[in-house]
């Protein structure tokens, strides 16, 4: 039941003229009915929103003290670490926040894959999520260049050069990204401006993502639609409390990396100032790009590798039409259950191989893992949907949650 009728005078006066409180109530309050069986994997959507806010705020404070110039950028970052009050903590929050953001989003994506959250009628919700992933990757890549260390410079050189593989327009794209004929001061200025802008674009797409979510409501672990009021409970207070608990646990993990292992996810070479005359022995991107980097290097042709890397993300966008099964949740698909966990293992293998030199057995492993990645989406999913015999679905969410003979939702226990 909505609580908007219990507002005090001032809140009611504001809400009558600007219904912001009613909107909040319908979006994340008691006026938003939610499936009653959501588990803690549904926390990761709200966690991603929290990390996005943390990243924007910490980025704003860092931008106040950062200088986007090739002669000053590295030293300005060191000044933030040493001379700015609390600067070391803000930078470690921002740097580790990027890794936390990708961890949360990757878990969020695999949850969607496991429970079939990409299936009708939530296809557009899923596609907006893929767009968010692309925007995150672009923002993170440009942010990684800003410290202007060795890995920043050479990572920017290698990744931007990939666009030269495209015929006719490739060289023009690279020149546009560089702002000249090599990675230099114009490149750094462009990346800084875009790194500052893109988070606000992400906020806009997140708003669309949430609007699409509210159109049909959240999916649930059973993958069946809520059919009656017994299948639903208000988002507040039940899931707000659950989300706050998840945020508390997440904050502890986040704080551990910020205060006790701030460089755990980083590369030591990035604490060396950028030197165009000295190439690092092993150029690797940040860990959250490694699976895609492995796919890129597994193809012997440069253009083929670039296309395969982008296709690895693009295939996710068409996933709702590749999976031919009518059953959403993997809980009722005994055969696909094993293929799902094989995909998870495959992604870890790609990440591991992406961090190794592109030679010998590592190339072979990358090619095998890349082949299975695409086979999973393009062959396994379409075939399994037609060949697999799923388990029977429960009649309703309430029946599965309460069980036979269980008291109905909201019933009170009376003393004899």
C-alpha positions in Angstrom: 0.0 0.0 0.0 1.3 3.4 -0.9 2.4 5.7 1.9 2.0 8.9 0.0 -1.3 9.6 1.8 0.5 9.8 5.2 2.7 12.8 4.3 3.1 15.8 6.6 1.9 19.2 5.5 5.1 20.5 3.9 5.8 17.3 2.0 2.2 17.1 0.8 2.4 20.8 -0.4 5.5 20.1 -2.4 4.2 16.8 -3.7 1.0 18.4 -5.0 2.9 20.9 -7.1 5.9 18.7 -7.9 5.1 15.0 -7.4 8.6 13.9 -6.6 7.7 11.9 -3.5 4.9 10.1 -5.3 7.4 9.2 -8.1 9.9 7.9 -5.6 7.1 5.9 -3.9 6.1 4.3 -7.2 9.7 3.7 -8.2 11.4 2.3 -5.0 8.8 2.6 -2.3 5.7 0.8 -1.0 3.9 1.7 -4.2 6.1 -0.5 -6.3 5.0 -4.2 -6.1 7.9 -6.6 -6.5 8.1 -10.5 -6.7 8.3 -11.9 -3.2 11.1 -14.3 -3.9 14.0 -12.1 -5.1 17.3 -13.3 -3.7 20.5 -11.4 -2.9 21.7 -11.6 -6.5 19.0 -8.9 -7.2 21.1 -6.6 -4.9 23.7 -6.0 -7.6 21.5 -3.7 -9.7 21.2 -1.2 -6.8 24.9 -1.8 -5.9 25.8 -0.7 -9.4 23.8 2.5 -8.9 25.6 3.2 -5.6 29.0 2.7 -7.1 28.1 4.9 -10.1 27.3 7.8 -7.6 30.6 7.1 -5.7 32.6 7.2 -9.0 31.0 10.5 -10.1 31.5 12.2 -6.8 35.1 11.0 -6.4 35.8 11.9 -10.0 34.6 15.4 -9.5 37.0 16.0 -6.6 39.9 14.5 -8.6 39.1 16.7 -11.6 39.5 19.8 -9.4 43.2 18.9 -8.9 44.1 17.1 -12.1 46.0 18.7 -15.0 45.4 17.3 -18.4 48.8 17.9 -20.0 51.4 15.4 -20.9 54.1 17.3 -19.0 52.0 17.7 -15.9 49.5 14.9 -15.7 51.7 12.3 -13.9 52.9 14.8 -11.4 49.4 16.2 -10.8 48.3 12.6 -9.8 51.3 12.3 -7.5 50.4 15.7 -6.0 46.8 14.5 -5.4 48.3 11.4 -3.6 50.8 13.4 -1.4 49.7 17.0 -1.0 45.9 17.2 -1.3 44.1 16.7 1.9 42.5 13.2 1.7 43.6 13.0 -1.9 45.1 9.6 -1.6 41.8 8.2 -0.3 39.7 9.8 -3.0 42.0 8.5 -5.7 42.1 5.0 -4.2 38.3 5.1 -4.0 38.1 6.1 -7.6 40.7 3.6 -8.9 39.3 0.6 -6.9 35.8 1.8 -7.5 36.3 1.1 -11.2 37.1 -2.5 -10.4 34.2 -2.8 -8.0 31.9 -1.3 -10.6 32.9 -4.0 -13.1 32.7 -6.8 -10.6 29.2 -5.8 -9.6 28.0 -5.3 -13.2 29.6 -8.6 -14.4 27.7 -10.5 -11.5 24.6 -8.6 -12.5 25.0 -9.7 -16.1 25.6 -13.4 -15.2 22.6 -13.3 -12.9 20.5 -12.1 -15.9 22.0 -14.9 -18.0 21.2 -17.5 -15.3 17.6 -16.5 -14.6 16.7 -15.5 -18.2 16.1 -11.8 -17.5 16.8 -11.0 -21.1 13.7 -12.8 -22.4 10.4 -11.3 -23.5 9.1 -8.8 -22.5 12.4 -7.4 -21.2 14.5 -7.4 -24.4 14.9 -3.7 -24.5 15.8 -3.6 -20.8 18.6 -6.1 -21.6 19.8 -4.1 -24.6 20.0 -1.0 -22.6 22.2 -3.0 -20.1 24.6 -3.9 -22.9 24.7 -0.2 -24.0 25.6 0.6 -20.3 28.4 -2.0 -20.5 29.9 -0.4 -23.6 29.7 3.1 -22.1 31.4 1.8 -18.9 34.2 0.2 -20.9 34.8 3.4 -22.9 34.8 5.5 -19.7 37.1 3.1 -17.9 39.6 3.0 -20.9 39.8 6.8 -21.1 40.2 7.1 -17.4 43.0 4.5 -17.4 44.9 6.8 -19.7 44.7 9.9 -17.5 47.5 9.1 -15.0 49.9 9.1 -17.9 52.0 6.3 -16.7 53.8 3.7 -18.9 50.8 1.4 -19.1 48.4 4.3 -19.7 50.4 5.6 -22.6 51.1 2.3 -24.3 47.6 1.0 -23.6 46.2 4.0 -25.3 48.6 3.6 -28.2 47.8 -0.1 -28.8 44.0 0.1 -28.3 43.4 3.2 -30.4 45.6 1.7 -33.2 43.1 -1.2 -33.5 40.7 1.1 -35.3 43.3 1.4 -38.1 42.3 -2.2 -39.1 39.0 -0.9 -40.6 39.5 -0.3 -44.3 39.1 3.2 -45.7 37.9 4.9 -42.5 40.3 3.3 -40.0 43.2 5.8 -40.3 40.8 8.7 -40.1 39.2 7.3 -36.9 42.7 6.9 -35.3 43.7 10.5 -36.2 40.4 11.8 -34.8 41.0 9.9 -31.5 44.6 11.1 -31.3 44.0 14.7 -32.4 47.3 14.3 -34.4 49.7 11.7 -35.6 50.5 10.0 -32.3 49.2 9.7 -28.7 50.1 13.1 -27.3 48.7 16.1 -25.5 45.5 16.5 -27.7 44.8 12.8 -27.0 45.0 13.3 -23.3 42.8 16.4 -23.4 40.2 14.6 -25.5 40.2 11.6 -23.2 39.9 13.7 -20.1 36.9 15.6 -21.5 35.2 12.4 -22.6 36.0 10.6 -19.3 34.3 13.5 -17.5 31.3 13.6 -19.8 30.5 9.9 -20.3 29.4 9.1 -16.7 26.6 11.6 -17.1 25.6 9.8 -20.3 25.6 6.6 -18.3 23.3 8.2 -15.8 20.9 9.1 -18.6 20.9 5.5 -19.9 20.5 4.2 -16.3 17.3 6.2 -16.1 16.0 4.6 -19.3 17.1 1.2 -17.9 15.1 1.7 -14.7 12.1 3.0 -16.7 12.2 -0.2 -18.9 12.5 -2.3 -15.7 9.4 -0.7 -14.2 7.4 -1.3 -17.3 7.1 -5.0 -16.6 8.7 -5.3 -13.2 11.6 -7.4 -12.1 12.2 -10.9 -13.2 12.6 -13.5 -10.3 14.5 -16.7 -9.6 11.6 -18.9 -10.8 11.3 -17.0 -14.1 7.5 -16.9 -14.0 5.3 -13.8 -14.0 3.5 -12.6 -10.8 -0.1 -13.6 -11.3 -1.8 -12.2 -8.1 -1.2 -9.9 -5.1 0.1 -13.0 -3.2 3.0 -13.2 -5.5 4.1 -9.6 -4.7 5.3 -7.6 -1.8 6.1 -3.8 -1.6 9.6 -2.9 -2.5 9.8 -0.8 0.7 10.5 -1.9 3.4 11.3 -5.5 2.4 13.8 -4.9 -0.4 15.2 -1.6 0.8 16.3 -3.3 4.0 17.8 -6.2 1.9 19.6 -3.7 -0.3 21.0 -1.8 2.6 22.3 -5.0 4.1 24.0 -5.8 0.8 25.4 -2.3 0.5 26.9 -2.7 4.0 28.7 -6.0 3.1 29.8 -4.4 -0.2 31.2 -1.4 1.7 33.3 -3.6 3.9 34.8 -5.3 0.9 35.3 -2.0 -0.9 37.0 -0.5 2.2 39.3 -3.5 2.5 40.8 -2.8 -1.0 40.9 1.0 -0.5 42.7 0.9 2.9 44.6 -2.4 2.9 45.2 -3.4 -0.8 44.8 -0.3 -2.9 47.1 -1.4 -5.7 45.8 -5.0 -5.9 44.1 -4.5 -9.3 46.7 -2.1 -10.7 49.8 -2.5 -12.8 53.2 -1.5 -11.3 54.4 -0.1 -14.6 51.8 2.7 -14.4 53.8 4.2 -11.5 56.5 5.0 -14.1 56.0 8.2 -16.1 55.0 7.7 -19.7 57.9 7.3 -22.1 57.2 7.0 -25.8 60.8 5.8 -26.4 60.6 2.8 -24.1 58.0 0.0 -24.6 57.0 -2.0 -21.5 57.9 -5.8 -21.8 54.2 -6.8 -21.5 51.4 -4.4 -22.3 48.1 -5.5 -20.7 44.9 -3.6 -20.1 43.0 -3.5 -16.8 41.7 -6.9 -15.6 38.1 -6.2 -16.6 39.2 -6.0 -20.3 41.3 -9.1 -20.3 38.6 -11.6 -21.6 38.0 -9.3 -24.6 41.7 -8.7 -25.0 42.2 -12.5 -25.2 39.5 -12.7 -27.9 41.2 -9.9 -29.8 44.6 -11.7 -29.8 43.3 -15.1 -30.5 42.5 -14.2 -34.1 45.6 -14.0 -36.3 44.2 -11.3 -38.5 44.1 -7.8 -37.1 40.7 -6.8 -38.6 39.3 -10.2 -37.7 40.4 -9.8 -34.1 38.9 -6.4 -33.7 35.6 -7.6 -35.2 35.6 -10.6 -32.9 36.2 -8.4 -29.9 33.2 -6.2 -30.7 31.1 -9.2 -31.7 31.7 -10.6 -28.2 29.7 -7.8 -26.8 27.3 -7.5 -29.8 26.2 -11.1 -29.4 24.9 -10.2 -25.9 22.6 -7.6 -27.5 20.9 -10.2 -29.7 20.8 -12.8 -27.0 17.0 -12.6 -26.5 16.5 -13.9 -30.0 19.3 -16.5 -29.9 17.8 -18.3 -26.9 14.9 -20.3 -28.3 13.8 -21.8 -24.9 10.5 -20.6 -23.5 11.7 -21.2 -20.0 13.5 -18.3 -18.4 15.2 -19.7 -15.3 18.1 -22.1 -15.5 16.7 -23.8 -12.3 14.3 -25.6 -14.6 16.7 -26.3 -17.4 18.9 -29.3 -16.2 21.0 -29.5 -19.3 21.6 -25.8 -19.9 22.6 -25.6 -16.2 25.9 -27.2 -17.0 26.5 -25.2 -20.2 25.9 -22.0 -18.2 28.7 -22.9 -15.7 30.9 -23.9 -18.6 30.4 -20.4 -20.0 31.4 -18.9 -16.6 34.5 -21.0 -16.5 35.2 -20.1 -20.1 35.1 -16.4 -19.3 37.6 -16.9 -16.4 39.9 -18.8 -18.7 39.7 -15.9 -21.3 40.5 -13.4 -18.5 43.5 -15.5 -17.4 44.8 -16.0 -21.0 44.4 -12.3 -21.7 46.9 -11.5 -19.0 49.5 -13.8 -20.4 51.9 -13.2 -23.3 50.5 -13.8 -26.8 52.6 -16.8 -27.5 52.8 -20.6 -27.2 50.1 -22.5 -25.3 48.4 -19.2 -24.2 47.3 -18.5 -27.8 45.9 -22.0 -28.2 44.0 -21.7 -25.0 42.7 -18.3 -26.0 41.5 -19.7 -29.4 39.7 -22.6 -27.8 38.0 -20.4 -25.2 37.0 -17.9 -27.8 35.5 -20.6 -30.0 33.4 -21.9 -27.1 32.3 -18.4 -26.2 30.7 -17.9 -29.6 29.5 -21.5 -29.9 27.6 -21.1 -26.6 25.6 -18.2 -27.9 25.3 -19.0 -31.6 24.9 -22.8 -31.4 24.3 -24.2 -27.9 21.5 -21.8 -26.9 19.4 -22.1 -30.2 19.7 -25.9 -30.2 19.1 -26.5 -26.5 15.9 -24.4 -26.6 14.5 -26.9 -29.0 16.0 -30.2 -27.7 16.0 -29.8 -23.9 13.1 -31.1 -21.8 12.7 -28.6 -18.9 11.4 -29.4 -15.4 7.8 -28.5 -14.6 7.2 -24.9 -13.5 5.4 -24.1 -10.2 1.8 -22.8 -10.5 2.7 -19.4 -9.0 5.4 -17.6 -7.0 3.4 -17.8 -3.8 2.9 -21.6 -4.2 6.6 -22.1 -4.6 7.6 -19.8 -1.7 4.9 -20.9 0.8 4.6 -24.5 -0.1 1.6 -26.7 0.3 -0.4 -26.0 3.4 1.6 -22.9 4.3 -0.2 -19.9 5.8 -1.1 -17.2 3.3 1.0 -14.0 3.1 0.2 -11.6 5.9 -1.5 -14.2 8.1 -1.0 -13.8 11.8 -0.3 -16.5 14.3 -2.9 -16.5 17.1 -2.2 -17.7 20.6 -4.5 -20.5 21.8 
